Every structure is written in structure tokens, then in C-alpha cells.
Amino acid sequence: MKKNKHRGPTLDAFLIEEDLHEELKAIVAKEAIAWQLQKAMEKQHISKKRLAELMDTSRTQVNRILDPKAGN
């Protein structure tokens, strides 16, 4: 079988080599959690203010949770 000269390593291998794999995994996980939480809020008709009350936290904290681009 002839090897394709244009085929390189897998994306995971490339990301590991460039020291980006763990960082990107964390970003994807946060985006998935934020999306799932947003969908659950919509389904149950819960506002950010109400979620903050249920979590005993501030609306600012809820905004951070729901914003995948926010820091920690």
C-alpha cells in the first residue's frame, strides 16, 4: 500500500506536540457545560437571576459560568 505523503500526524498528536491539547480540552469542556446549562435553563424557563438565587451566588458569577470565553 502506498503511503500518502500529504498525510501528517493526527490532530491530537499535533496539539500535544504544540502543548495545546490540555488547554483546548478544557476550553471545549467549558463550552459544553455552558451550552448544556443554557439549554436546561431555557427548558425549565429559569432566568440568570433565578439560577443565581438557586445557587446562592451572584448573577455575575452565573454570567461567568455561561460565558465560555470568561476566565476561570
URGIZI-V41066 format. One record per pair of residues at least 6 apart in sequence whose ideal C-beta (glycine too) atoms are under 7 Angstrom apart, sorted by sequence separation. I is the first residue (numbers start at 1). J is the second residue. D is the distance in Angstrom with one decimal. If there is no record, write none. Layout:
I;J;D / I;J;D
This chain:
15;21;4.0 / 52;58;5.8 / 64;70;4.4 / 52;59;4.5 / 12;21;6.5 / 15;24;6.1 / 52;61;6.8 / 41;51;6.2 / 49;59;5.6 / 52;62;4.7 / 48;59;5.4 / 51;62;5.2 / 48;62;4.8 / 48;63;6.6 / 37;65;6.7 / 38;66;5.9 / 37;66;6.5 / 34;65;6.6 / 34;66;5.1 / 34;67;6.9 / 34;68;4.9 / 31;68;4.1 / 30;68;5.1
